[in-house]
Amino acid sequence: MISALFLSVLSSPLALSANVASSVLEAQEPSEFDAKIAAAGKDVAKLLELAASYLGGPQANLADKVYKKVLEIDANNEVAHKALHHQFYDKKWFASFAELAKYKREESAKMKGKGLAKYKDEWLPAADVPFMKMGWTKDDKGVWINPVEVAEQKKAAEEKSEGKKFRPDDNSWIAPADFEKWRAIQWKCGEEWVDTEKANEFHSKLEQSWELDGEHFETWATTDWEGANLARWHADKIYPELVRIFGIEPAKKPHFFVLNSLQQYNQAAGSQPVLIESEGISSLHGAYFADAFFARGVAPIQFLGCGVSYWDRKDSKISGWGPYWLRWAAAQSFVEAIDPSWSAVGDFIGSEGRGDLAAYSTAFWGEKKIPRWLRYGAASYVERFAKNPAPTEGSDPWEWRNFAFAEVKKSGGLRKLEDVFAYKLDVQDIEGSSRLYHEAGLVVAYLLDGADGEKDVAKDFSAFKAALKAGVKADVVTAATALQKTLAKHEKDIKKFGLL
């Protein structure tokens, strides 16, 4: 091979001579371009002028060579960097988007380790960033406060100073001149005082719902006032059970929605969504959690995520389910209040609500500390496994639970606990997913009422509630995992407790 190559080279003496001559000529006679570069020397202004002379012409590629020469002399020259499409970030220039992206990833990882996050070109405590994106401010004690809520509190103080009295039955302030109308059980709808029948009609619209202030919850309802009042009663009665499950209370009263019909429920969740949920699972039950419910008519945008149910009090065939579903909805609002997803909400509001709903959903539910099965299990517990707080005379106070046990048994019993804990809902499997709702409720019922004397369960349950109260997600997840493992050891006991 070597000899053949040698022979082929020798067979082209003219070509060899031409190549050598060309190389010698190039070495002896610099090109016109090189001459211009040499003439400019280290004069940055002249070099920039030279680069500009090549732009837009047949030798435009030479401009980049000149700009690179400029950077050898003046490493931070903005004109040259921009001409070369370099990216400026963190007081540095990056030759490509890939190089910049790599730097940002490394920077974010480093800052995350320090508990910091980026907001408007500034590194701040990560816990503060969601609230800044939502437009909240800190008070004089360093506590984050919602400016809309502050304005409402200020307005309430002004109303009180003017001698007005608060009426919790419709969340309104009534002036002394209107006390007689109050005593006559009239309601102010818009600018007009009307009787209860007309008020019910006025508040039957979603955007004009009743708002009732309770001891522990705020009830928003489009049902008649009597139904809204009953909903308020049911919600307040289950509150102690929810505290018993989680060991902590919300900082402020959660609100929940009770709609007046299945048609309105479907409109609110789907066909004309207002009380929006991101997962499309509202059809699995007579209630759902509106995780993407935002009020956009105020500044800043407000997150109003809450439990939503319906109670058609005019339909005798399904009206009995209303109290069940509203208890479930109220419980969802309670758990959201003690385990919010402010980072996901802040990102969504920070993008002015134009974010990807699927991405928001993943972030929202991924941020939770409380496992999904326990959140839904708590809702199911107060819906149908808890003790009736006001049984009729002579009736069994555990009638809800007896019914719930029978329903779980009828639907196929308790599946493997690992599947309950995985808690995978599927809108294509309404029957199986609905069953999963109540299986989780059964596990919570055992945890609260059926594990008496089981020291391992009590120990891990207490550890979970202590971790939740402390608020560190990693510790809550660890405690929840330990609790699940302990409950799995008692699978037979849970089935026995549920009469399965």
SELUM-382329 format. One line per field, with one value per residue (C-alpha): residue number from 1; residue in three letters; x, y negated, z negated. Coordinates in steps of 0.001 Angstrom, whole numbers, always signed. Example, Ala and Ser with C-alpha at 12.3 -4.5 7.8 and 13.67 -1.06 7.14 Angstrom:
<tormars>
drennu <- 1_2
mivex <- ALA_SER
x <- +12300_+13670
y <- +4500_+1060
z <- -7800_-7140
</tormars>
This chain:
<tormars>
drennu <- 1_2_3_4_5_6_7_8_9_10_11_12_13_14_15_16_17_18_19_20_21_22_23_24_25_26_27_28_29_30_31_32_33_34_35_36_37_38_39_40_41_42_43_44_45_46_47_48_49_50_51_52_53_54_55_56_57_58_59_60_61_62_63_64_65_66_67_68_69_70_71_72_73_74_75_76_77_78_79_80_81_82_83_84_85_86_87_88_89_90_91_92_93_94_95_96_97_98_99_100_101_102_103_104_105_106_107_108_109_110_111_112_113_114_115_116_117_118_119_120_121_122_123_124_125_126_127_128_129_130_131_132_133_134_135_136_137_138_139_140_141_142_143_144_145_146_147_148_149_150_151_152_153_154_155_156_157_158_159_160_161_162_163_164_165_166_167_168_169_170_171_172_173_174_175_176_177_178_179_180_181_182_183_184_185_186_187_188_189_190_191_192_193_194_195_196_197_198_199_200_201_202_203_204_205_206_207_208_209_210_211_212_213_214_215_216_217_218_219_220_221_222_223_224_225_226_227_228_229_230_231_232_233_234_235_236_237_238_239_240_241_242_243_244_245_246_247_248_249_250_251_252_253_254_255_256_257_258_259_260_261_262_263_264_265_266_267_268_269_270_271_272_273_274_275_276_277_278_279_280_281_282_283_284_285_286_287_288_289_290_291_292_293_294_295_296_297_298_299_300_301_302_303_304_305_306_307_308_309_310_311_312_313_314_315_316_317_318_319_320_321_322_323_324_325_326_327_328_329_330_331_332_333_334_335_336_337_338_339_340_341_342_343_344_345_346_347_348_349_350_351_352_353_354_355_356_357_358_359_360_361_362_363_364_365_366_367_368_369_370_371_372_373_374_375_376_377_378_379_380_381_382_383_384_385_386_387_388_389_390_391_392_393_394_395_396_397_398_399_400_401_402_403_404_405_406_407_408_409_410_411_412_413_414_415_416_417_418_419_420_421_422_423_424_425_426_427_428_429_430_431_432_433_434_435_436_437_438_439_440_441_442_443_444_445_446_447_448_449_450_451_452_453_454_455_456_457_458_459_460_461_462_463_464_465_466_467_468_469_470_471_472_473_474_475_476_477_478_479_480_481_482_483_484_485_486_487_488_489_490_491_492_493_494_495_496_497_498_499_500
mivex <- MET_ILE_SER_ALA_LEU_PHE_LEU_SER_VAL_LEU_SER_SER_PRO_LEU_ALA_LEU_SER_ALA_ASN_VAL_ALA_SER_SER_VAL_LEU_GLU_ALA_GLN_GLU_PRO_SER_GLU_PHE_ASP_ALA_LYS_ILE_ALA_ALA_ALA_GLY_LYS_ASP_VAL_ALA_LYS_LEU_LEU_GLU_LEU_ALA_ALA_SER_TYR_LEU_GLY_GLY_PRO_GLN_ALA_ASN_LEU_ALA_ASP_LYS_VAL_TYR_LYS_LYS_VAL_LEU_GLU_ILE_ASP_ALA_ASN_ASN_GLU_VAL_ALA_HIS_LYS_ALA_LEU_HIS_HIS_GLN_PHE_TYR_ASP_LYS_LYS_TRP_PHE_ALA_SER_PHE_ALA_GLU_LEU_ALA_LYS_TYR_LYS_ARG_GLU_GLU_SER_ALA_LYS_MET_LYS_GLY_LYS_GLY_LEU_ALA_LYS_TYR_LYS_ASP_GLU_TRP_LEU_PRO_ALA_ALA_ASP_VAL_PRO_PHE_MET_LYS_MET_GLY_TRP_THR_LYS_ASP_ASP_LYS_GLY_VAL_TRP_ILE_ASN_PRO_VAL_GLU_VAL_ALA_GLU_GLN_LYS_LYS_ALA_ALA_GLU_GLU_LYS_SER_GLU_GLY_LYS_LYS_PHE_ARG_PRO_ASP_ASP_ASN_SER_TRP_ILE_ALA_PRO_ALA_ASP_PHE_GLU_LYS_TRP_ARG_ALA_ILE_GLN_TRP_LYS_CYS_GLY_GLU_GLU_TRP_VAL_ASP_THR_GLU_LYS_ALA_ASN_GLU_PHE_HIS_SER_LYS_LEU_GLU_GLN_SER_TRP_GLU_LEU_ASP_GLY_GLU_HIS_PHE_GLU_THR_TRP_ALA_THR_THR_ASP_TRP_GLU_GLY_ALA_ASN_LEU_ALA_ARG_TRP_HIS_ALA_ASP_LYS_ILE_TYR_PRO_GLU_LEU_VAL_ARG_ILE_PHE_GLY_ILE_GLU_PRO_ALA_LYS_LYS_PRO_HIS_PHE_PHE_VAL_LEU_ASN_SER_LEU_GLN_GLN_TYR_ASN_GLN_ALA_ALA_GLY_SER_GLN_PRO_VAL_LEU_ILE_GLU_SER_GLU_GLY_ILE_SER_SER_LEU_HIS_GLY_ALA_TYR_PHE_ALA_ASP_ALA_PHE_PHE_ALA_ARG_GLY_VAL_ALA_PRO_ILE_GLN_PHE_LEU_GLY_CYS_GLY_VAL_SER_TYR_TRP_ASP_ARG_LYS_ASP_SER_LYS_ILE_SER_GLY_TRP_GLY_PRO_TYR_TRP_LEU_ARG_TRP_ALA_ALA_ALA_GLN_SER_PHE_VAL_GLU_ALA_ILE_ASP_PRO_SER_TRP_SER_ALA_VAL_GLY_ASP_PHE_ILE_GLY_SER_GLU_GLY_ARG_GLY_ASP_LEU_ALA_ALA_TYR_SER_THR_ALA_PHE_TRP_GLY_GLU_LYS_LYS_ILE_PRO_ARG_TRP_LEU_ARG_TYR_GLY_ALA_ALA_SER_TYR_VAL_GLU_ARG_PHE_ALA_LYS_ASN_PRO_ALA_PRO_THR_GLU_GLY_SER_ASP_PRO_TRP_GLU_TRP_ARG_ASN_PHE_ALA_PHE_ALA_GLU_VAL_LYS_LYS_SER_GLY_GLY_LEU_ARG_LYS_LEU_GLU_ASP_VAL_PHE_ALA_TYR_LYS_LEU_ASP_VAL_GLN_ASP_ILE_GLU_GLY_SER_SER_ARG_LEU_TYR_HIS_GLU_ALA_GLY_LEU_VAL_VAL_ALA_TYR_LEU_LEU_ASP_GLY_ALA_ASP_GLY_GLU_LYS_ASP_VAL_ALA_LYS_ASP_PHE_SER_ALA_PHE_LYS_ALA_ALA_LEU_LYS_ALA_GLY_VAL_LYS_ALA_ASP_VAL_VAL_THR_ALA_ALA_THR_ALA_LEU_GLN_LYS_THR_LEU_ALA_LYS_HIS_GLU_LYS_ASP_ILE_LYS_LYS_PHE_GLY_LEU_LEU
x <- +0_+2790_+4735_+1606_+918_+4538_+4305_+1052_+2606_+5667_+3409_+2009_+5039_+3192_+399_+2955_+4829_+1591_+526_+3922_+4019_+537_+1478_+4638_+2718_+108_+2842_+4637_+1613_-1100_-4680_-6443_-8542_-5468_-3950_-6984_-6955_-3270_-3868_-6542_-4223_-5761_-7985_-11416_-13297_-11528_-12109_-15819_-15951_-14222_-16660_-19600_-18227_-18574_-22142_-24761_-22132_-20796_-18109_-20441_-18821_-15652_-17496_-17635_-13845_-13412_-15827_-13913_-10716_-12432_-13224_-9574_-8819_-11981_-13571_-16737_-17422_-21218_-21400_-19232_-21036_-24460_-23261_-22107_-25518_-24003_-26312_-25791_-26765_-25529_-22996_-21448_-21567_-22339_-21455_-24601_-28016_-26774_-23886_-26256_-28794_-26072_-24944_-28515_-29089_-25933_-26743_-30296_-29071_-26491_-28977_-31657_-29220_-29061_-32858_-32970_-35007_-34852_-37389_-36968_-33180_-32804_-32151_-34590_-35640_-37534_-40451_-41010_-41114_-44651_-46143_-44291_-45610_-49130_-48688_-48738_-46768_-45215_-46662_-44580_-44108_-42738_-45893_-47108_-50546_-52952_-53700_-57245_-57969_-56349_-58642_-61667_-60649_-60174_-63595_-65188_-63558_-64955_-68449_-68287_-67101_-70134_-72450_-73269_-73732_-72488_-75098_-73427_-76500_-75459_-72030_-73290_-73017_-76348_-76771_-78886_-81518_-82037_-82222_-86008_-85647_-83258_-85768_-88396_-86040_-85436_-82269_-80421_-79884_-78055_-79648_-83048_-84400_-86469_-88133_-86537_-88240_-86863_-83487_-83306_-83933_-81275_-78662_-79387_-76858_-73268_-71861_-74404_-74300_-75300_-72360_-72949_-70373_-70180_-68209_-65511_-66388_-67785_-70578_-71107_-74331_-76785_-79372_-82224_-81169_-82504_-80253_-77272_-77934_-78099_-74856_-73240_-74448_-73100_-69714_-69285_-70235_-67530_-64790_-63733_-63352_-61021_-58932_-58826_-57465_-54777_-54007_-53938_-56454_-56571_-55355_-58631_-62070_-62092_-64940_-66763_-69469_-72873_-74593_-78323_-78465_-76524_-76863_-75225_-72575_-71711_-71564_-69333_-66898_-67067_-69256_-68947_-66166_-65984_-65114_-62375_-60687_-57594_-58005_-61477_-62633_-65741_-67903_-66585_-68653_-71241_-68398_-64905_-62061_-61746_-57966_-57863_-60529_-59121_-60854_-59523_-61712_-59538_-55926_-53930_-55581_-56988_-56747_-60149_-59661_-62291_-64501_-67593_-70759_-74384_-77649_-80798_-83365_-86228_-85457_-86623_-84680_-81247_-81800_-80746_-77233_-76706_-75526_-73100_-71493_-71272_-69478_-66969_-66517_-66041_-63379_-61458_-61427_-60193_-57282_-56348_-56223_-53709_-51715_-51686_-49664_-48469_-45511_-47709_-50352_-47737_-46241_-49695_-50654_-47195_-47845_-51154_-53097_-51936_-49955_-50379_-53226_-51753_-48372_-50084_-52020_-48854_-47106_-50135_-50667_-46949_-46401_-48698_-47359_-50443_-50758_-53715_-55325_-55408_-56791_-59579_-59969_-60592_-63269_-64890_-64699_-66653_-69012_-70133_-67977_-68147_-70628_-73844_-73605_-77399_-79142_-82896_-84286_-83910_-81716_-78210_-75615_-73396_-75978_-73743_-70931_-73164_-74341_-70737_-69532_-72344_-71522_-67830_-68750_-71284_-68756_-66181_-64596_-61208_-58550_-54865_-53779_-50826_-53348_-55351_-52204_-51193_-54610_-54813_-58121_-59300_-62177_-62597_-63295_-65992_-67090_-63559_-62548_-65700_-64999_-61461_-62890_-64661_-61959_-59687_-62464_-62594_-58845_-59195_-62144_-59986_-57166_-59457_-61932_-60837_-57221_-57763_-54912_-52714_-49669_-47752_-50622_-51096_-47369_-47013_-50271_-49071_-45711_-47455_-49545_-46480_-44575_-47526_-47696_-43960_-44529_-41385_-42507_-39734_-40575_-44306_-43681_-41398_-43976_-46807_-44790_-44111_-47813_-48749_-46338_-47798_-51376_-50435_-49511_-53068_-54859_-56789_-57796_-59072_-61208_-62546_-63347_-65202_-67229_-65704
y <- +0_-2413_-1695_-2126_-5482_-6476_-5543_-7452_-10569_-10222_-9773_-13334_-15616_-18544_-18398_-18219_-21215_-23229_-22453_-23326_-26530_-27490_-26899_-28908_-31717_-31798_-31931_-34745_-36803_-37365_-37606_-40917_-39928_-39162_-42424_-44346_-42489_-43284_-46932_-47272_-45776_-45929_-48878_-47474_-50307_-49680_-45927_-46448_-48762_-46106_-43407_-45632_-46118_-42397_-42078_-41561_-40999_-37904_-37487_-37826_-34793_-36828_-39140_-36356_-35962_-39656_-39569_-36635_-38669_-41501_-39125_-38097_-41728_-42695_-39544_-41384_-43371_-43431_-44239_-41282_-38878_-39873_-39638_-36084_-35324_-34676_-34624_-36952_-35580_-36077_-38698_-36132_-35446_-31945_-30831_-28677_-27938_-24453_-25937_-28364_-25622_-23467_-26409_-27119_-23465_-23389_-26757_-25703_-22476_-24396_-27045_-24461_-22861_-26214_-26483_-29230_-29688_-32211_-35022_-37973_-37584_-37290_-34260_-34172_-31655_-28983_-29077_-32774_-32579_-31107_-33893_-36572_-35090_-35253_-38904_-38381_-40527_-40032_-41678_-43267_-39829_-38326_-36308_-36119_-37676_-37776_-41426_-40552_-38994_-41966_-44303_-42202_-42315_-46068_-46460_-44331_-46491_-49599_-48074_-47237_-50739_-52135_-50191_-47446_-43861_-40736_-38210_-34812_-33421_-35179_-36595_-40171_-43334_-44961_-48630_-49644_-51085_-47608_-45618_-45420_-43766_-41296_-40468_-39983_-37405_-39380_-39236_-41875_-40644_-43266_-46546_-45052_-43482_-40359_-37431_-33988_-32591_-35335_-35160_-31443_-32180_-34912_-32680_-29660_-30980_-29893_-33424_-34557_-31629_-31786_-32227_-31049_-31477_-28486_-27672_-25866_-26189_-28640_-27090_-28354_-26988_-27396_-25263_-26910_-28581_-25710_-23271_-25582_-25847_-22061_-21793_-24219_-22068_-18830_-20392_-21773_-18412_-16483_-18986_-17266_-13972_-15575_-17064_-13612_-12152_-14723_-16228_-19821_-22506_-24962_-28508_-29866_-28471_-26391_-26945_-24323_-24391_-22685_-22962_-22532_-19881_-17355_-19619_-22526_-20170_-18960_-22516_-23663_-20777_-20072_-21512_-25117_-24782_-27339_-25166_-23501_-20221_-19118_-15341_-14853_-12642_-14560_-11804_-9209_-10511_-13102_-15369_-16323_-18658_-21747_-21976_-24505_-26915_-30449_-33816_-35988_-39041_-40305_-41351_-39389_-36217_-34160_-30392_-29180_-25427_-23601_-20570_-20643_-18547_-18745_-18297_-18179_-18698_-18568_-15044_-12573_-9730_-11273_-14013_-11623_-11507_-15257_-15232_-12402_-14186_-17574_-16030_-14548_-17942_-19759_-17235_-17825_-21549_-20882_-18743_-21284_-23979_-21998_-20672_-23353_-23306_-26905_-26276_-24879_-27534_-30293_-29090_-28980_-32448_-33761_-32743_-34665_-31438_-30561_-27531_-23965_-22439_-18926_-20170_-22168_-19084_-16994_-19712_-20375_-16780_-16012_-18751_-17176_-15830_-13789_-10642_-10597_-7518_-9161_-12439_-10641_-8127_-10939_-12363_-8951_-8419_-11558_-10916_-7434_-5714_-8205_-8126_-10020_-13157_-13483_-10111_-10015_-8635_-4882_-4621_-3196_-6020_-3857_-3575_-5355_-2891_+173_-1017_-1704_+1753_+3359_+1244_+2205_+5860_+5663_+4033_+6788_+6209_+4783_+5202_+5575_+2718_+1960_+1139_-1058_-2924_-3338_-4975_-5029_-6486_-5807_-7699_-4740_-2520_-4366_-1315_-327_-3882_-4539_-1360_-2642_-5816_-3767_-1173_-4041_-5175_-1717_-1777_-5180_-3864_-1009_-3422_-5604_-3171_+396_+581_+233_+1914_+2208_+370_+459_-1211_-3831_-4576_-5071_-7017_-9406_-9754_-10652_-13367_-14757_-14936_-16616_-19203_-19915_-20402_-18916_-16974_-14386_-13526_-13302_-10991_-8794_-8634_-7885_-5071_-3546_-3770_-2037_+820_+1280_+1222_+3808_+6182_+5780_+6466_+9381_+7243_+4505_+6972_+8394_+4887_+4161_+7379_+8651
z <- +0_-901_+2280_+4404_+2825_+3361_+7041_+7505_+6054_+8297_+11296_+10815_+10696_+12241_+9635_+6856_+8180_+8486_+4909_+3510_+5517_+4305_+667_+1025_+2689_-101_-2695_-897_+210_-2526_-1281_-1060_-4107_-6197_-5141_-6344_-9679_-10080_-9198_-11865_-14470_-17939_-17165_-18129_-16433_-13102_-13401_-14026_-11031_-8948_-10110_-9229_-5712_-5041_-6316_-3641_-936_+843_-1845_-4846_-6459_-6944_-9332_-11936_-11726_-12412_-15354_-16824_-16432_-18334_-21211_-21395_-22179_-24104_-25584_-26697_-23549_-23311_-19586_-18656_-20982_-19664_-16055_-16789_-18395_-21797_-24857_-27813_-31230_-34771_-33574_-31227_-27482_-26184_-22677_-22239_-23708_-24636_-26614_-28349_-29130_-30674_-32820_-33953_-34892_-36964_-38506_-39414_-40997_-43009_-44149_-44893_-47292_-49043_-49158_-46513_-43317_-40446_-40249_-37877_-37603_-41367_-43554_-46468_-49129_-47173_-49603_-48831_-45044_-44598_-46700_-44761_-41517_-42967_-43896_-47661_-50095_-53512_-56588_-59333_-60910_-57703_-56980_-53369_-52909_-49986_-49068_-48011_-51399_-53141_-51197_-52184_-55851_-55647_-54050_-56791_-59479_-57796_-57638_-61336_-62235_-60430_-62741_-60286_-61448_-59772_-58642_-58223_-56466_-53252_-54113_-54044_-56140_-56949_-57801_-60848_-58516_-57045_-60280_-59954_-56553_-58132_-60836_-58129_-56511_-53371_-51304_-49361_-45822_-43830_-44909_-45736_-48921_-48141_-49881_-50162_-47059_-44828_-46576_-45816_-42156_-42143_-43807_-41592_-39068_-39500_-39406_-42040_-44458_-48096_-50464_-54022_-56741_-59078_-62175_-60204_-56502_-54002_-51966_-48428_-46956_-44109_-45879_-47756_-51015_-53117_-51245_-51614_-55343_-55678_-53707_-56143_-59056_-57548_-56810_-60300_-61835_-59965_-60799_-64081_-62219_-59684_-62472_-64062_-60824_-60099_-63474_-62183_-61259_-58340_-58963_-57577_-56742_-53551_-51087_-49057_-46377_-46281_-42889_-42365_-39636_-37629_-34601_-36403_-37800_-34293_-32979_-35818_-35319_-31620_-28890_-30098_-32675_-35436_-38427_-36415_-37280_-35406_-35360_-33883_-36768_-37864_-36346_-38809_-41703_-42655_-43715_-42585_-43453_-41220_-41213_-38350_-39622_-39381_-39716_-36882_-37434_-40270_-40518_-41293_-39973_-42846_-43298_-44513_-44210_-46242_-46569_-44338_-44623_-43605_-45456_-43358_-46098_-43598_-42406_-45041_-43409_-43967_-46563_-49349_-47925_-48253_-51896_-51153_-48230_-49921_-52917_-50483_-48783_-52093_-53111_-49875_-50600_-54135_-52947_-50279_-52965_-55039_-52051_-49332_-46108_-46108_-43822_-41026_-41599_-41623_-38343_-36756_-37959_-37092_-33490_-33734_-33639_-30142_-31233_-30015_-32055_-31867_-33077_-35819_-36922_-37166_-39169_-41380_-42484_-42544_-45112_-47695_-50974_-51864_-49724_-47349_-48882_-52318_-50980_-49124_-51907_-54392_-52091_-51782_-55542_-56436_-53542_-54578_-57233_-60103_-62950_-62237_-64406_-64665_-64291_-64544_-67791_-68004_-64893_-64720_-64844_-62639_-59866_-57363_-57993_-57816_-54423_-53328_-54396_-52409_-49327_-49412_-49771_-46957_-44606_-45071_-48450_-49286_-46617_-47515_-49750_-47491_-44762_-47125_-48112_-44436_-43944_-40163_-39043_-35495_-33907_-31539_-34545_-36469_-38440_-39487_-40320_-42340_-44251_-44912_-46489_-49123_-49643_-50681_-53005_-54548_-55244_-56925_-58939_-60208_-60963_-63079_-64583_-63987_-65089_-68833_-70683_-67575_-68902_-65625_-63753_-66465_-66545_-62789_-62536_-65255_-63516_-60269_-61916_-63705_-60406_-58708_-61451_-61078_-57363_-55783_-52706_-52776_-56391_-55639_-52688_-54799_-57599_-55161_-53572_-56974_-57845_-54596_-55281_-58737_-57427_-54797_-57645_-58946_-55662_-57151_-60133_-57834_-55904_-59131_-60382_-57134_-57456_-54219
</tormars>
